[in-house]
Amino acid sequence: MVDDDPLYRKSLQEPLLESGYVVEACADGLEALERARAFRPDVVVTDWEMPKMDGITLCRVLKSIEDLRFTHVIILSSRGETSAKVMGLDTGADDYLVKPVDPNELRARVRAGLRLQQALAELAARNELLAKLALTDPLTGLPNRRAFEESLAREVALAIRHVRPLSLLLLDLDHFKRVNDTLGHPTGDEVLSSLGLLLARQGRRGDVVARIGGEEFAVVLPETGKEQAVAAAERIRIAVSSSPLGTRTKVPVTVSIGVASLPHPCGDLEALVSAADAALYAAKSAGRDRAGV
């Protein structure tokens, strides 16, 4: 609540307090801006004409701040002409009330502002969920191919810029079609889900473990040279071969792994992926259940 008249400010603050709202009272726009940064109110009710910073300027500044731009701003003014209302709303205000303000109408406008805030918060939460789902493999909960490609591109750019090592592991479950054909797709899904959990446990903080295809997985290893990457691949291979996967049915499986690292002669993303893919093919050709380089 922002108004330079302490008596009028109190007259508007009291009915809102009686309604159960937490109200911060400020005497001018500068004070309100400082309090808004700390308090992050859902609704700002501000007089138009005030010293130091008027309500129109306060509204404009609030709407320019990322964390406060959706704050519901109600402008109060003794100017009731249409041109004044248009000016106030055009600056970004969400509502406009002409003084003297009826306390019941103020409460109703604040309730409407809070309903809008709740709707915006719910929309933001849904959008965040949709964005997460768009980057998540629904079976394993790991990042999907799109998320993997974005992460790998970012890590390759950082490795090249700062001349730091980076490694990539491409993994493929050996003879996975046999699992689906003999035990059924539900069991195959359980095996894939269990493998995802195993890989996530094997990864370090900062590693990116993703499912990039049916039985294909990838691990991005920042700050990891070829020797360390080969050791990591071998740990994963042993962990998989020694731990039958699944939930209701435990299935013994193995993986073939392709390892590639930066610095690479070509030194780019496509070369790294191609090298890892070629190493994976070599591991399969050599008999599977091994890591190829």
C-alpha positions in Angstrom: 0.0 0.0 0.0 1.7 3.2 -1.2 0.4 6.7 -0.4 2.1 9.8 0.9 -1.0 10.7 3.0 -0.6 8.7 6.2 -4.2 9.0 7.2 -5.6 8.0 3.9 -3.0 5.2 3.6 -4.1 3.9 7.0 -7.8 4.1 6.0 -7.1 1.8 3.1 -4.7 -0.5 4.9 -7.0 -1.3 7.8 -9.8 -3.1 5.8 -7.1 -5.2 4.0 -5.6 -6.1 7.3 -9.0 -7.0 8.6 -9.4 -9.3 5.6 -6.3 -11.2 6.6 -3.8 -9.8 4.1 -0.2 -9.0 5.0 0.2 -5.3 4.1 3.4 -3.3 3.8 2.7 0.4 4.0 5.0 2.9 2.2 5.0 6.7 1.9 6.4 7.1 -1.7 7.4 5.2 -4.8 11.1 4.9 -3.9 10.3 3.3 -0.5 7.8 1.0 -2.2 10.3 -0.1 -4.8 12.8 -1.0 -2.1 10.2 -2.9 -0.1 8.9 -4.6 -3.2 12.3 -6.0 -4.0 12.5 -7.6 -0.6 8.8 -8.3 0.1 7.8 -9.4 -3.4 4.1 -8.6 -3.0 1.4 -10.1 -5.1 -0.5 -6.8 -5.3 0.7 -3.2 -5.1 -1.9 -0.5 -4.5 -0.3 2.9 -5.2 -1.4 6.5 -5.3 -0.5 8.3 -8.6 0.8 11.6 -7.3 3.6 11.2 -4.7 6.9 12.8 -3.9 10.3 11.2 -4.9 8.6 8.7 -7.3 5.0 8.8 -8.4 2.8 5.7 -8.9 3.0 5.7 -12.7 6.8 5.6 -12.5 6.7 3.0 -9.8 4.5 0.8 -11.9 6.8 1.2 -14.9 9.8 0.3 -12.9 8.1 -2.7 -11.3 7.1 -4.1 -14.7 10.7 -3.8 -15.9 12.1 -6.0 -13.2 12.0 -9.7 -14.1 11.0 -11.0 -10.7 8.3 -8.3 -10.2 6.9 -7.9 -13.7 3.8 -9.9 -13.0 3.0 -8.0 -9.8 -0.6 -6.8 -9.9 -0.6 -3.0 -9.8 -3.6 -1.0 -8.9 -3.3 2.8 -9.5 -5.3 5.2 -7.2 -6.0 8.7 -8.4 -8.4 11.6 -7.9 -8.3 12.0 -11.7 -11.4 10.3 -12.9 -11.3 11.3 -16.6 -11.0 8.6 -19.2 -7.7 10.0 -20.5 -6.1 9.6 -17.1 -7.3 6.1 -16.7 -6.0 5.2 -20.2 -2.6 6.7 -19.3 -2.4 4.8 -16.1 -3.3 1.5 -17.7 -1.0 2.1 -20.7 2.0 2.3 -18.4 1.3 -1.3 -17.4 -1.0 -0.9 -14.4 -3.5 -3.7 -14.1 -6.3 -1.8 -12.5 -7.3 1.9 -11.8 -9.5 3.2 -9.0 -10.7 6.8 -8.5 -10.4 8.4 -5.1 -12.1 8.3 -2.7 -11.9 4.5 -2.8 -14.7 2.5 -1.2 -13.0 -0.1 1.1 -15.3 -2.9 -0.2 -14.4 -2.2 -3.8 -10.7 -2.1 -2.9 -11.0 -5.5 -1.3 -12.8 -6.8 -4.3 -10.2 -5.5 -6.7 -7.4 -7.0 -4.5 -9.2 -10.3 -4.5 -9.4 -10.2 -8.3 -5.7 -9.4 -8.5 -4.9 -12.3 -6.3 -7.0 -14.6 -8.4 -5.1 -13.5 -11.5 -1.8 -14.0 -9.6 -2.8 -17.6 -8.7 -3.8 -18.3 -12.3 -0.5 -17.0 -13.6 1.4 -19.1 -11.0 -0.5 -22.2 -12.0 0.1 -21.5 -15.7 3.9 -21.0 -15.0 3.9 -24.4 -13.1 2.2 -26.1 -16.0 4.6 -24.6 -18.5 7.6 -25.7 -16.4 6.2 -29.2 -16.2 5.6 -29.3 -20.0 9.1 -28.1 -20.6 10.5 -30.7 -18.3 8.4 -33.4 -19.9 9.7 -32.3 -23.3 13.2 -33.1 -22.2 12.6 -36.2 -20.2 12.3 -39.8 -21.2 9.0 -41.1 -19.7 10.2 -44.6 -19.1 13.5 -44.1 -17.3 13.1 -40.5 -16.1 16.4 -39.6 -17.7 17.0 -36.8 -20.1 15.9 -37.7 -23.6 17.7 -37.3 -26.9 16.8 -33.7 -27.3 18.1 -32.9 -23.8 21.2 -34.9 -24.5 21.9 -33.1 -27.7 21.5 -29.7 -26.0 23.7 -30.7 -23.1 26.4 -32.2 -25.3 26.5 -29.1 -27.6 26.9 -26.9 -24.5 29.7 -29.1 -23.0 31.6 -29.4 -26.3 31.5 -25.6 -26.7 32.9 -25.2 -23.2 35.5 -27.8 -23.6 36.8 -26.3 -26.9 36.7 -22.7 -25.5 38.6 -23.5 -22.4 40.7 -26.3 -23.8 39.4 -28.8 -21.3 38.9 -32.6 -21.8 35.5 -34.1 -22.5 34.4 -37.6 -23.1 31.3 -39.3 -24.5 30.0 -42.8 -23.9 27.4 -44.4 -26.2 25.9 -47.6 -24.8 23.7 -50.2 -26.4 22.1 -53.2 -24.6 23.3 -56.4 -26.3 20.7 -58.6 -28.0 17.9 -56.6 -26.4 15.4 -57.7 -29.0 15.7 -61.2 -27.6 14.5 -59.9 -24.2 11.4 -58.4 -25.8 10.7 -61.4 -28.0 11.1 -64.0 -25.3 10.0 -62.3 -22.1 7.7 -59.5 -23.5 7.8 -55.8 -23.8 6.7 -55.1 -20.2 9.8 -57.0 -19.0 11.9 -55.2 -21.6 10.7 -51.9 -20.2 11.6 -52.9 -16.7 15.1 -53.8 -17.9 15.5 -50.4 -19.6 14.2 -48.6 -16.5 16.6 -50.5 -14.2 19.5 -49.8 -16.6 18.6 -46.1 -16.4 18.8 -46.2 -12.6 22.1 -48.1 -12.6 23.6 -45.5 -15.0 22.3 -42.6 -12.9 23.9 -44.1 -9.8 27.2 -44.7 -11.7 27.4 -41.1 -12.9 29.2 -38.3 -11.0 27.7 -34.9 -10.3 27.9 -32.9 -13.5 27.7 -36.0 -15.8 24.8 -36.2 -18.1 23.1 -39.6 -18.4 20.5 -39.9 -21.1 18.3 -42.4 -23.0 18.7 -41.5 -26.7 16.9 -44.3 -28.3 15.1 -47.7 -27.7 18.0 -49.5 -25.9 20.6 -46.8 -26.5 21.9 -44.6 -23.7 24.6 -42.0 -23.6 26.8 -40.5 -20.8 28.5 -37.1 -21.2 31.6 -36.9 -19.0 32.9 -33.3 -18.6 36.5 -32.7 -17.5 37.3 -36.4 -18.4 40.1 -37.5 -20.6 40.1 -40.8 -22.6 41.9 -42.9 -20.0 39.4 -41.9 -17.3 36.5 -42.4 -19.7 37.6 -45.9 -20.6 37.8 -46.7 -16.9 34.3 -45.3 -16.4 33.0 -47.4 -19.3 34.5 -50.5 -17.8 32.9 -49.8 -14.4 29.6 -49.5 -16.1 30.1 -52.6 -18.2 31.0 -54.7 -15.1 28.1 -53.2 -13.1 25.6 -54.2 -15.8 27.0 -57.7 -16.5 27.1 -58.5 -12.7 23.6 -57.3 -11.9 20.6 -58.8 -13.6 18.1 -56.0 -14.4 14.4 -55.7 -14.0 11.9 -55.6 -11.1 9.5 -58.6 -11.2 11.8 -60.6 -13.5 15.6 -60.3 -13.2 17.2 -60.5 -16.6 21.0 -61.0 -17.1 22.1 -58.5 -19.8 25.3 -56.9 -21.1 26.2 -53.7 -22.8 28.5 -52.6 -25.5 30.1 -49.1 -25.1 31.7 -46.7 -27.4 34.2 -44.2 -26.0 35.3 -41.0 -27.6 37.1 -38.0 -26.1 38.1 -34.4 -26.8 40.6 -33.2 -27.7 39.9 -34.9 -31.0 41.6 -34.4 -34.4 38.5 -32.7 -35.8 37.6 -31.1 -32.5 33.9 -30.6 -32.9 30.6 -32.1 -31.8 29.9 -34.2 -34.9 33.4 -35.7 -34.8 33.0 -36.7 -31.2 29.6 -38.4 -31.8 30.9 -40.1 -34.9 34.0 -41.4 -33.1 31.9 -42.7 -30.2 29.5 -44.3 -32.6 32.4 -46.0 -34.5 33.8 -47.2 -31.2 30.4 -48.7 -30.3 30.2 -50.5 -33.6 33.7 -51.8 -33.1 32.8 -53.1 -29.6 29.8 -55.0 -31.1 31.8 -56.4 -33.9 34.4 -57.7 -31.5 31.9 -59.8 -29.6 29.8 -57.3 -27.5 30.0 -56.9 -23.7 33.0 -54.6 -24.0 34.1 -51.0 -24.5 35.5 -49.9 -27.8 37.7 -46.8 -28.3 
